[in-house]
């Protein structure tokens, strides 16, 4: 764990371009510190001047100008919203108190004659009133509920929400102690936030300014670099000397590389929104960058094909090793046990049975039928043929792989140099080297390599089948599949390089130009995800509409369509009630109640003064920050907030005492030590992302609070100040622990587990896959398949894969949830996620195969033999996806017998009639057939179809392993697996997902 934490902030591969935002943010934070060193400025800002450092570390100007501007505007606007709400709260509480509205009105009826006297007594809790306290607590909870809803609805605005909450909580808990209407109290929070936000925006514009166009180009170049790494890893796997299963599993890391490639592509989406909203001077427009992104998406979609090949080879090697091992001796452990009423150890026996219970096997009939079908195909010499073909394939793909890597290098160089003719290069007189020649040469080399690959290189790996007609066909089909993957991967890279060459030579992009915003900023930009977000998702299942001529329609099972206005009104009320039951709404309400409970001591006359003097409002703020929608996220937050607060307190103490000697506040020493420290603080803030940025945020915010609050107390002393240095640090740590502990315990009342949410989202993904499967089936049965139709399906697949990336991240947080009722079966969810991801890859691959096949005879043979024209087979696949998804969503067990899609597929193949196909197709596997590209596409399409149905059945099996089976069945025919006895089958227990 510690090694992974440290590796996340490693300075390896750090370039000067990476250091620019760190330097910019360090300078901006230091300027804010210098303002605090000026006594008139500190006194004018007020008692919350330390927030200048706080926001400089929490929301640094690390992004492009447009992003920094958006962040600053949203932060100031959110603080103003809290200010407006505080005015409402203060006015309502004053009315409930029944005293005068102004300070002058209060002084007329009070024994205090000055404002200072009133302030001292108020901060000591002497004016706390029961009626106004109830108003304060209730309206504070309402405001917090609103901000927590914004937090989960728009995760990119997390930091802005934090300062909105700070403004609301500080105003209510401190301003609420005063006995009169105090509408301007929030300005003590507004001033420092507005000052540092302005400094950040100016720093983003003046110190190494960066546009979103520039950042996007860098991110796109990084994605292409990862594509190159995946291509290199694939070639390394093919060239590796594989002799056994352990050798093959040593290269399992390539699947993680493909997953990282998908995540990198998904990270481009939020920044793409703002490409049209800024003024920038560059060669590439937003449309050009989106074109390159689409081409990269095409490469990434095809990169997933190698994962299937890896699993196919692993399956073959695993079966070979398991068949080679001698059968294990059956267990002779007795299964009967004494009657619990007669045994003296009945309680111990029951406890032992409860703690050592093992679920009964599931999907017995399906696995038996699968083994029956597999036994009909020969397995002799399968491994030896496969390993020999792997070695030949590695040798034959060397030229193509080298050309792919060289082409990707050229694309990366193009993106690196694309903006070298801007102002800086021209003013410095630097010569510009266009990349058109390099891109042209690499595209030509790659095109020649692809042509040679299709003409003769791919046949090198198929040589064992030119002479051995009786060799098993499974290795041949798998080798054809990986060859198809290699070829289309290279073709996608070729399209990308040609697009780069066209942009390099086009008149509209051959030199830098000014590009004005083509769309105004919108709230939609706020919904985009930050570059390293806490995985948040709208977990409501949204049914997507079908766009066919014969449209389907979802119905309300409890009501027919409305017939009058009353029905419409009632439907609106029902819809509102369903919305209020949403997870996000309940989380926000629970958060508001928690803050109201934790804030109660601030509104009791016996504890209000003590609460204020010991900064109890920090506990309230941390309770609001730390509560997350689900237990796992709250537990993760709890751990890292404790660690971040402790280490930040230690670092803050060291910086304070080193810069100020005895702690009296030396401005020159303090400014000097912080000038050295700020670059390292900003480095941690921007580069340390362990799962989420939260650990780094808590660490730097604690440092800023300790040094800022200590400086404020030494130069703007208060009667109830904490002092400086150590008193601030230990109270900060203790109070933060109280707040996050309250949030952690509150998350279990009642426990809101993210495991159920993960199940529902995986179930929704199964239903989405069913929709895409039907779209692919319609695409296959259409008379003419076009690239445009394929592009629509690719878009659906890309969106579904982006959701799976978020779910993959969420697995980390769910793992933090304490196992209240037993260990969580994480491996089943990981397997389901992997199966869904492969299904999406396979579906888009099949579409590509249909487009590539030019001979209608082979296309008809593929669709007929593989069952794509069989309504019963499609219905079975869709039913399996729906049943599996619905069972996982509800947690209800499945019937012991159900539709076996793979069995139906085998039965269809066994009864297919070749005479129904148009024209004569070869019936023997000859050298000419092996060289025929149309046959290769037919064979790959058959492999992909089999893999699709196999993974659909795999999803059903995983669903049964999660929820169990019900409605037990006896064997149906001779040879079916028999149960131990009828009683044990009838009493099959449900599984807890």
KALIN-V910999 format. One line per field, one symbol per residue. phi: phi as a letter, one per 30 degrees, with the letter a starting at -180 (. if undefined). burial: # if it has 16 or more other C-alpha atoms within 10 Angstrom, else .. A space follows every 50 residues. Layout:
BEGIN
phi->???
burial->???
END
This chain:
BEGIN
phi->.dddddddcdddidcddddedddedddddddddddddceedddddjdcdd dddeddcdbddccdeddddeeddddddddddddddddddddddddddicd dcddddddccddcbdddddddddcidcdbddddddeddddddddeddddd dddbddcedddedddedddddddcdddddbdbdcddddcdeddddddddd dddddcchdbcdedddddddddddddddddddddddddddddbadddddd cddddddddddddddddddddddcddcbcbcadcdddddddddddddddd dddddddddedddddddddddddddddddddcddcdbddddcddcddddd dddddbdbdddchdddddddddddddcdcdhdddddddddddddddcedd dddddddddddddeddcdcdcdeeddddiddccdcddddddddddddddd dddddbdddddceecdccdcddddeddddddddddddddddddddddddd ddddcdddbdadbdbcdcaddbdddddddddbddebadcddcdcddccdc dcbdccdcadedcaddddddddddddddddddeddddddddddeddddde edbcddbddddddchddddddddddddcebeddddddedddddddddddd dddddddddbidjdjcdddddddddddeeddddddccdbcibdeeddddd ddedddddddddddcbdbdcddjbieeddddedddddddddddddddcbd dcdddddddddddddddddddddddddddddddbdcdddddddddddddd ddddddddddedddddddddckddddddddddddddddddddddddeddd dddcddddddddddddidccddddddddddddddddddddiddcddcadc ddddddddddcdcdddddiccdccdcdddddddddddddddddddedddd ddddddddddddcibbhdbdecbdjddcdeadddddcdcdccd
burial->........#..........##################....##.###### ##########################.######.###.#########..# #.#..##..........#...########..################### #################################.################ #####.#..##############################..#..#..#.. ...##.##############################..##.##.###### ##########.###.##..#............................#. ...........#####..##........#..##.################ ############.##..#####...........###.###.######.## ..##..######.##.....############################## ####....####..#.....#...##.####.#####............. ................................##############.### #####..#####.#########################.###.####### ###.###.##..#####..##..##..##.#################### ################...#######.######.##########.##... .##########################.##....#....#..##.###.# ###########.#####......#...##..################### ###....############...##.##############.######..## ######.#.....................##.################## ################.#................#..#.##.#
END
